[in-house]
């Protein structure tokens, strides 16, 4: 099987398993430029340590700015293996994933941005692997008042696909 990942063709064997989740309702609001965990998460237990995991996360981030000049956020995927601490494994656009800037000072603005984070991971384990979306404002000041994982009635989801050699 061949997939295009990050604009590059990658060849893999067969699909060994697929895990997916969707959620709506409670969402996460982040008001800092430090990455914070969200409710957008799923877990897979690879059947072989040589397996690759194709991670696909979909959400629609909403932002609010009361009176500043920018409304930008950053998003990343963090991973935990066998209950250990989460560490960032994919940063999307590390410094600014979405949003807009340069509007007039004192402007109140709300915006919403569809976000899809996709990457292929090599966790090298047969233990449970958790993947979770983390969000942050792009900068502490002039980055917006908050960014959320979307309106409470919008679906957010994660699909994890184990690919064998």
VMD Tcl script that draws the C-alpha trace (Angstrom):
set ca {
  {0.00 0.00 0.00}
  {1.29 3.50 -0.81}
  {0.18 6.67 0.98}
  {1.19 10.26 0.57}
  {2.32 11.57 3.94}
  {3.64 15.12 4.13}
  {3.77 15.27 0.33}
  {6.04 12.22 0.13}
  {4.94 8.78 -1.02}
  {5.43 6.16 1.69}
  {4.98 2.44 1.13}
  {3.53 0.23 3.82}
  {2.22 -3.30 3.98}
  {-1.32 -3.95 5.08}
  {-3.72 -2.32 7.48}
  {-3.63 -4.34 10.71}
  {-6.26 -2.43 12.72}
  {-8.20 0.81 12.87}
  {-9.28 2.65 16.02}
  {-11.40 5.76 15.93}
  {-13.35 8.06 18.19}
  {-15.63 11.03 17.77}
  {-16.92 13.35 20.44}
  {-19.03 16.44 20.80}
  {-20.37 18.23 23.83}
  {-17.76 19.43 26.30}
  {-14.88 21.22 24.65}
  {-11.51 22.54 25.83}
  {-10.69 26.25 26.05}
  {-7.04 27.33 26.20}
  {-6.01 30.85 27.26}
  {-2.22 30.50 27.30}
  {0.66 30.21 24.84}
  {1.67 26.96 26.59}
  {0.33 23.78 25.01}
  {-2.61 22.31 26.96}
  {-4.25 18.89 26.63}
  {-7.68 18.62 25.00}
  {-10.42 15.99 24.99}
  {-9.49 14.97 21.41}
  {-7.73 11.66 22.09}
  {-7.68 7.98 21.17}
  {-5.63 4.87 22.00}
  {-4.26 1.95 20.00}
  {-2.20 -1.08 21.00}
  {0.09 -2.05 18.10}
  {0.31 -5.76 17.34}
  {4.02 -5.51 16.41}
  {6.78 -3.14 17.52}
  {7.71 -2.59 13.85}
  {4.24 -1.23 13.00}
  {3.65 2.34 11.90}
  {0.64 4.29 13.16}
  {-1.11 6.70 10.82}
  {-2.64 9.39 13.07}
  {-5.45 11.59 11.73}
  {-7.04 14.24 13.99}
  {-9.94 16.44 12.86}
  {-11.52 19.37 14.68}
  {-12.63 22.93 14.06}
  {-10.81 25.30 16.39}
  {-12.70 28.41 17.43}
  {-11.03 31.57 18.67}
  {-12.11 34.76 20.36}
  {-10.27 38.08 20.65}
  {-11.89 40.81 22.73}
  {-9.82 43.84 21.70}
  {-6.39 42.90 20.40}
  {-4.79 42.71 16.98}
  {-4.26 38.98 16.39}
  {-6.15 35.72 16.66}
  {-3.66 32.89 16.11}
  {-3.20 29.44 17.60}
  {-0.91 26.44 17.38}
  {-1.83 22.76 17.52}
  {0.18 19.61 18.08}
  {-0.19 15.89 18.66}
  {1.23 14.44 21.84}
  {1.84 10.76 22.58}
  {1.89 8.66 25.75}
  {3.13 5.07 25.74}
  {1.83 2.70 28.42}
  {0.57 5.53 30.65}
  {3.80 7.55 30.68}
  {3.86 11.34 30.39}
  {2.71 12.91 27.15}
  {5.37 14.31 24.80}
  {4.88 16.21 21.54}
  {5.50 14.04 18.46}
  {3.99 16.28 15.79}
  {3.64 20.03 15.82}
  {1.75 20.78 12.63}
  {2.87 24.32 11.99}
  {4.96 24.64 15.15}
  {4.54 28.38 15.65}
  {1.21 29.21 14.05}
  {-1.28 26.64 12.86}
  {-4.19 28.91 12.08}
  {-5.82 32.22 12.67}
  {-5.41 35.73 11.44}
  {-3.46 38.78 12.47}
  {-2.94 42.41 11.72}
  {-6.48 43.64 12.27}
  {-6.99 46.98 14.02}
  {-6.39 47.33 17.73}
  {-9.59 47.32 19.73}
  {-11.32 44.93 17.34}
  {-13.53 42.18 18.75}
  {-13.45 39.09 16.56}
  {-14.47 35.43 16.61}
  {-13.17 32.94 14.10}
  {-13.28 29.22 13.40}
  {-10.66 27.16 11.53}
  {-10.93 23.56 10.34}
  {-7.89 21.65 11.55}
  {-6.60 18.31 10.31}
  {-3.37 17.01 11.78}
  {-1.98 13.93 9.99}
  {1.32 12.14 10.44}
  {2.87 8.68 10.56}
  {4.43 7.58 13.84}
  {6.82 4.76 14.73}
  {6.17 4.13 18.44}
  {8.31 0.93 18.48}
  {6.15 -0.77 21.09}
  {3.36 -3.27 21.60}
  {2.09 -1.36 24.65}
  {-0.93 0.93 24.58}
  {-0.23 4.22 22.77}
  {-2.39 7.29 23.43}
  {-2.49 10.22 20.99}
  {-3.95 13.55 22.10}
  {-4.38 16.96 20.47}
  {-2.88 19.87 22.42}
  {-3.64 23.55 21.69}
  {-2.09 26.90 22.60}
  {-2.38 30.52 21.63}
  {0.39 31.54 19.23}
  {1.78 34.19 21.61}
  {0.85 35.20 25.16}
  {-0.09 38.76 24.19}
  {-1.92 39.66 20.98}
  {-2.54 35.97 20.29}
  {-6.25 36.02 21.12}
  {-8.14 35.63 24.35}
  {-8.76 31.91 23.88}
  {-8.81 28.99 21.44}
  {-11.20 26.06 21.82}
  {-11.57 22.64 20.23}
  {-14.73 23.94 18.58}
  {-18.33 24.61 19.41}
  {-19.87 22.06 21.75}
  {-22.18 20.80 18.99}
  {-19.31 20.15 16.53}
  {-17.76 16.70 16.20}
  {-14.08 16.21 16.86}
  {-12.36 12.97 16.00}
  {-9.24 10.85 15.90}
  {-8.52 7.89 13.61}
  {-5.53 5.63 14.29}
  {-4.48 3.11 11.65}
  {-1.87 0.44 12.38}
  {0.17 -0.33 9.26}
  {2.22 -3.53 9.12}
  {5.52 -4.02 7.34}
}
mol new
graphics top color blue
foreach p $ca { graphics top sphere $p radius 0.5 }
foreach p [lrange $ca 0 end-1] q [lrange $ca 1 end] { graphics top cylinder $p $q radius 0.2 }
display resetview
